[in-house]
Amino acid sequence: MTPPSTTVAGTGHAVVVGGSMAGLLVARALTGHFDRVTVVERDLLPGGAEPRKGVPQGRQIHALLARGLQGLETMFPGFGRELEAAGAVPMRFPGDVLILGRAGWVDRRAPGWVALSATRPLIEATVLRRLRALSGVTVLDGYEATGLRAPDGGRHVHGVTLRRVHGSDGAHSAEASLVVDAALVVDASGRGSRAPAWLAELGHGSPDATTVDAGMAYAGRLYRMPDDAPTDWKGLMIFGDPVANPRTGYLFPVEGGRLMVGLMGAAGHHPPTDEEGFTAFMRGLRHPLLADTLASADPVSDIRSHRGTSNRRWHLHRMKSWPERFVVLGDAACAFDPVYGQGMTSAVIAAEALDQCLRIQRRSRPDGNLAGVARRFQRLLARRTGEPWRFATSEDLRYPTTTGGRRGLMMRAQHRYLGRLEAATTYDPAVADVYIRALGMLERPTVLLRPRMVAAAVRARRTTAESTPPARMPA
Ligand SMILES: Cc1cc2nc3c(=O)[nH]c(=O)nc-3n(C[C@H](O)[C@H](O)[C@H](O)COP(=O)(O)OP(=O)(O)OC[C@H]3O[C@@H](n4cnc5c(N)ncnc54)[C@H](O)[C@@H]3O)c2cc1C
């Protein structure tokens, strides 16, 4: 690779470690600031929408929230059309999706938002295709980043060291190492990121982390869409009750005329991967509709499980010292319990935040000096991930067995308040709409405290949680 000649923003070279959602999206944002952007990915990337080793969660159900789709559309105009052309299924939340919350079925009259439902590999492959079409972008797959290059005592990062882990035929090849210079290095290597160790090696100490773990375990499977599939709804979400029945199940249509099921269980109620256990778990959800819908459907994949879903946040913004020209984002910085579907959307938000920091820097330092950007970005990222973090951890702390975090007075009051609001979402479409928009990250969670919402919570009626799902209202 040709090393960059300069560190000037708008003319240099940026390297992104990790070619999954966070890495690909931040690479897109960096194309507006650097002449060349190289994405380094350990896996050999498949030509199409296939699961791969470095993203094992790709075999599990994924929901792309409205805010995430909106951000992708801005980054890659026409993205939604392209995803839909590849088979993604448009579905309106909650009009087309039956949602059984803790208090009952969410009122389907709420306008909500439209999602595109697809497998995770298809979403990623569509992003990768669009990114590769941009000039100045190189995707270097089959290479693993092994360390940061910071020859001036760790104060400035000047690049990364790489090791080739795959030959072009997919087989492990003889080790070959490479040093790549860069004006900015972004770590987007996911939950297994070595950034904490790298920072310590450079003399910056080790960051602290907070982990809140509900022990959520996943099992997923694909089915052929049955001939007698319901026509009144497209998707189904049955949320568990943290105390009475901590089993959750989602069913979404995906590309290729298939249905994807995701079963999730916390507090030791882990979905089994054998036929009998998987079906029994499905039958044990709070409502029989999911199991009934799949009763005549043919599976087209194995049952795959996934663990390792804790909320984990590295407090990078609080470190006493930080190297220039190095940033960490995506799951590497802050990972969420995926059951709330916030990961990919938070990756979009992180890419937007870095873009914002680099724009501001360019205005104040037209000479292209990047001094201070990395630190400012980590602080901004901590603020932007704060809300999804508080949402996921506070929901997970409803499970009595969740480890980490604190169940303070405020949190218990919040749970009671949300419980009342959720009751109102079952019969008041205006409340349901605000609630669903907040879940889609289109609105900040503070919208749930608007006077109209508070009034609805105060007046909330008692509901019957497991009643019949609502039929679609005439348009
Ligand atoms: C079971 C499960 C279900 C989920 N469901 C949803 C959902 O419904 N909606 C949603 O928005 N999000 C969901 N997520 C979260 C989502 O998958 C992630 O937040 C999203 O992929 C962003 O992650 P990332 O790119 O930061 O890291 P990852 O996706 O983990 O990718 C890291 C990448 O870095 C590469 N890599 C690692 N180390 C190196 C190295 N040293 N050198 C080079 N490359 C390296 C890996 O091979 C991989 O490609 C789910 C997650 C899980 C676990």
PDBQT file of the ligand as one rigid body, heavy atoms in Angstrom, charges set to zero:
ROOT
HETATM    1  C1  LIG A 501     -27.490 -11.817  18.626  1.00  0.00    +0.000 C 
HETATM    2  C2  LIG A 501     -27.404 -10.397  18.145  1.00  0.00    +0.000 A 
HETATM    3  C3  LIG A 501     -28.508  -9.811  17.559  1.00  0.00    +0.000 A 
HETATM    4  C4  LIG A 501     -28.447  -8.486  17.144  1.00  0.00    +0.000 A 
HETATM    5  N1  LIG A 501     -29.577  -7.889  16.640  1.00  0.00    +0.000 NA
HETATM    6  C5  LIG A 501     -29.526  -6.599  16.262  1.00  0.00    +0.000 A 
HETATM    7  C6  LIG A 501     -30.671  -5.957  15.733  1.00  0.00    +0.000 A 
HETATM    8  O1  LIG A 501     -31.757  -6.524  15.677  1.00  0.00    +0.000 OA
HETATM    9  N2  LIG A 501     -30.548  -4.665  15.329  1.00  0.00    +0.000 N 
HETATM   10  C7  LIG A 501     -29.369  -3.980  15.419  1.00  0.00    +0.000 A 
HETATM   11  O2  LIG A 501     -29.316  -2.816  15.021  1.00  0.00    +0.000 OA
HETATM   12  N3  LIG A 501     -28.276  -4.556  15.927  1.00  0.00    +0.000 NA
HETATM   13  C8  LIG A 501     -28.317  -5.834  16.356  1.00  0.00    +0.000 A 
HETATM   14  N4  LIG A 501     -27.197  -6.417  16.870  1.00  0.00    +0.000 N 
HETATM   15  C9  LIG A 501     -25.980  -5.609  17.050  1.00  0.00    +0.000 C 
HETATM   16  C10 LIG A 501     -25.229  -5.454  15.748  1.00  0.00    +0.000 C 
HETATM   17  O3  LIG A 501     -24.964  -6.710  15.188  1.00  0.00    +0.000 OA
HETATM   18  C11 LIG A 501     -23.918  -4.678  16.006  1.00  0.00    +0.000 C 
HETATM   19  O4  LIG A 501     -24.134  -3.617  16.876  1.00  0.00    +0.000 OA
HETATM   20  C12 LIG A 501     -23.408  -4.131  14.697  1.00  0.00    +0.000 C 
HETATM   21  O5  LIG A 501     -22.937  -5.193  13.901  1.00  0.00    +0.000 OA
HETATM   22  C13 LIG A 501     -22.229  -3.153  14.862  1.00  0.00    +0.000 C 
HETATM   23  O6  LIG A 501     -21.172  -3.871  15.315  1.00  0.00    +0.000 OA
HETATM   24  P1  LIG A 501     -19.685  -3.515  14.926  1.00  0.00    +0.000 P 
HETATM   25  O7  LIG A 501     -19.552  -3.255  13.476  1.00  0.00    +0.000 OA
HETATM   26  O8  LIG A 501     -19.216  -2.498  15.886  1.00  0.00    +0.000 OA
HETATM   27  O9  LIG A 501     -18.934  -4.885  15.300  1.00  0.00    +0.000 OA
HETATM   28  P2  LIG A 501     -19.113  -6.317  14.691  1.00  0.00    +0.000 P 
HETATM   29  O10 LIG A 501     -20.354  -6.449  13.931  1.00  0.00    +0.000 OA
HETATM   30  O11 LIG A 501     -18.850  -7.272  15.797  1.00  0.00    +0.000 OA
HETATM   31  O12 LIG A 501     -17.916  -6.429  13.649  1.00  0.00    +0.000 OA
HETATM   32  C14 LIG A 501     -16.566  -6.376  13.977  1.00  0.00    +0.000 C 
HETATM   33  C15 LIG A 501     -15.766  -6.641  12.708  1.00  0.00    +0.000 C 
HETATM   34  O13 LIG A 501     -14.392  -6.439  12.964  1.00  0.00    +0.000 OA
HETATM   35  C16 LIG A 501     -13.643  -7.531  12.442  1.00  0.00    +0.000 C 
HETATM   36  N5  LIG A 501     -12.416  -7.611  13.247  1.00  0.00    +0.000 N 
HETATM   37  C17 LIG A 501     -12.324  -7.905  14.569  1.00  0.00    +0.000 A 
HETATM   38  N6  LIG A 501     -11.060  -7.786  14.989  1.00  0.00    +0.000 NA
HETATM   39  C18 LIG A 501     -10.333  -7.393  13.903  1.00  0.00    +0.000 A 
HETATM   40  C19 LIG A 501      -8.952  -7.082  13.717  1.00  0.00    +0.000 A 
HETATM   41  N7  LIG A 501      -8.079  -7.154  14.718  1.00  0.00    +0.000 N 
HETATM   42  N8  LIG A 501      -8.541  -6.720  12.476  1.00  0.00    +0.000 NA
HETATM   43  C20 LIG A 501      -9.431  -6.655  11.436  1.00  0.00    +0.000 A 
HETATM   44  N9  LIG A 501     -10.745  -6.929  11.577  1.00  0.00    +0.000 NA
HETATM   45  C21 LIG A 501     -11.190  -7.278  12.801  1.00  0.00    +0.000 A 
HETATM   46  C22 LIG A 501     -14.579  -8.722  12.571  1.00  0.00    +0.000 C 
HETATM   47  O14 LIG A 501     -14.234  -9.764  11.708  1.00  0.00    +0.000 OA
HETATM   48  C23 LIG A 501     -15.911  -8.071  12.205  1.00  0.00    +0.000 C 
HETATM   49  O15 LIG A 501     -16.120  -8.028  10.822  1.00  0.00    +0.000 OA
HETATM   50  C24 LIG A 501     -27.232  -7.744  17.292  1.00  0.00    +0.000 A 
HETATM   51  C25 LIG A 501     -26.122  -8.341  17.881  1.00  0.00    +0.000 A 
HETATM   52  C26 LIG A 501     -26.207  -9.650  18.323  1.00  0.00    +0.000 A 
HETATM   53  C27 LIG A 501     -25.013 -10.251  19.015  1.00  0.00    +0.000 C 
ENDROOT
TORSDOF 0
